[in-house]
Amino acid sequence: MIKFTPQTKISEILQTYPGSEVTLIQNGMRCTRCHMAQFESLEQGLQGHGMDLKKIKKIMRKINKNYENYQKNIKKFGLSLTPEAKMILDEIIKKRNKGKDYLRIKMIDEGQYEIDFQESKKEGDLEIILQKISFILEKNLLDKIKGIEIDYLKTDQREGFVITKG
């Protein structure tokens, strides 16, 4: 399995594991798609944003842990859920207090997905239980969702679920 290091180029990390962008943005690196990402290592980019080696190593461990989790879940379920997204979904489900809740995964456009709560399944829906959360989708979407990761992003500029496909 790939392990990213502080010397790995930012662009290589993002290309291999698109979900890493959320971790970088949450840690103050909002310019993940700038032209320097092609040339700079993660260490160089984070140092350029005023981070010390201790913080860089912490971010690196988080990216590697999330990537390992992503790989395992993709292999087993076809999709993945980050710890941040799991925590927020658990809170929402608890507040809803509706008994059995499903999260419907919908494709709104090629490569663009959304999730929404539903209280029941439709005939022919496929159910995937991931980390004790029931996801449902139309069977014809199974191949199209393979490789998506659901994450949660919270910054000064925005907050919400982010769905990326690796």
N, C-alpha and C positions, 0 to 999 in steps of 0.2 A: 504494500500500500504506500502511496505517495505521502511523504512528510514534507511539508513546507518548512523552509528555514528563513531566518531574517535576510539571507542573501538572495532568496528567490525573487525574481522580478514581479512587480505588482501585476503586470499584465498577464503573466503566466498563472499566478494564483487565481485571478479573476476568470481567466479562460477555463482553467481546470475545474474550479469550484465557484460558480457565479454567486452562490449564497454568501461567500466571504465578504462581498461588498457591504452587506448590512452591518457586519461586525466592524468593518473599517469606518463606515459612516458614523456609527454609534460612538466610536472612539475618536471622533474629531477629524477624520480624514475624508472630507466631503468631495474632494476632487479626484475620485478614483478613476475617472475616465479621461483625465487630462493627458496631453501628449507625453508628459514625462513618465507616465505609468509604463510606457513601452521600454524605458531605459533604466528607471530606478528600481533598486531592490526595495523590499518592504522596509528594511531598516533605514535606508536613505530617505524614503518618503515620510516615514513616521518621525525621523529625526528632524526633517524639514518642517514638521508640524509641532516641533518643540517637545517631543517625547524622549524620555531617557531609556536606557537599555532595559531596565526593569519593566517598564510599561510595555516596551516592544515585545519582550519575552512573554508577558501575560497575554497580549493580543495574539501572538503566534500560537500559544498553547490553546487558546479558545478557537482559533480558526482550525487548527489540526484536530481538536476534539470534535468540533461540529462536522468537519469533513469526514471523519471516521464514522460518526453517527449517521451521516448522510449516506455513505457507501453501504453500511449494513442495512439501513431501512430500504434503500432503493433495491438492493438485491432481494430482500425478503418481501416487501410490500409494493414496490414500484414508485413510492413517494416517500417523502421525509418531512419531519416536523422538528424544528429547532426547540431547545429547552425554553427559550423566551416565548415562542409562539404557544407552546404547550401550557406554560404558566398562565398566559393571558386567556387562552381558550378555557382552561379549567375555571378561572375566575368568572368568565362570562357565563359558562354553563351553570355554575353554582348560583349566580344571581338570577338566571332565567328560571331555575327551579321548576322545570316543566316535566321532569321525569326523563324519559328517553329522548335525547336530542341527537340529531344527525347534522353533519356538516356536508352540504352538497357542494361538490366541486363542479364548476361549469366552465366550459371554454366559451369565452365571449367573442374571441377572434383568434385566428391562427397564432398560437404561442402566447395568448393572453387568457388568464384564468381568473376566476373569482370564487370565493366561498361564501356560503350563506346558510343560516340555520333553517332546518325543517324539522317538523315534529313527526313526520312519517315518511316511509319510503314509497316510491311508485313501483308498480309492477315492472319487473325486469331490471330494477336497479341492482347494481353490484355494491356490496358493502365491504369496506376495508376497515378493520379495527387496528388503529395504530396508537400506541401509548394510551390505551383505554378510551380513545375518542373514535366514534363511529363516523367514517366518511362514506358518503354514497355518491354514485355517479352512474350515468348511463353506460351500459356495457361497451358501447361503441367508442367510448372515450378512453378505455383502459390503455391502449397503445399510445394514445396522444398525451396522456398525463405521466407516462413513465419517465421518471427523472425529475419531477418537480419537487421543490422544497418550499414549505410554508414557514415563513419567518415573521418576526414582529420587529418593526423599526420605530424607535422613538428618539427624535431629535428636536432641536428648537424649531425647525422648519416644518416638520411633519410627524405624524404618528399613525401607524396602521399596519395591517398585514401586507407582506410582500411575498409574491410567489415568483420564484425563479425556476428556470429549467436548465439543468446541467447537460 
